[in-house]
Amino acid sequence: MAESKQYITQKQENGSVLISEDVINSIVTVAVTETEGVAGFSTKITADISDILSKKSRGKGVRITISEDDRLYIECNILVIYGSAVVNVAKAVQDNVAAAVESMTGLPVTEVNVNICGITTEQK
């Protein structure tokens, strides 16, 4: 995420609604962790397994970019549970994230890129 928080402004009849990138991050985090076959997030490709599976890293494997026209580009670094079909899990994460963000914010999600950073037998 960016060092300074970004907000998306949606004009309404009676004023404006500001949506923080932290809100979008929370939506993405829940959508990813609820996807079958996902063990958790990876903060970086070379992260230590204890860091990856700790509660502190929750949501840190997500990067959100908001374009000038309020389009969202989302990147998720995840771990997949051993025995799961990696491509199917990645596709399910893309679908779940896009659907959750679009339905809760009304904003168009342009891309959801999923980076599989590892396989683990440990589940969330």
Secondary structure, DSSP 8 states (H G I E B T S, - for coil): --SS--EEEEEETTEEEEEEHHHHHHHHHHHHHTSTTEEEE-SSTT--HHHHHSGGGTTTTEEEEE-TTS-EEEEEEEEEETTS-HHHHHHHHHHHHHHHHHHHH---EEEEEEEEEEEES---
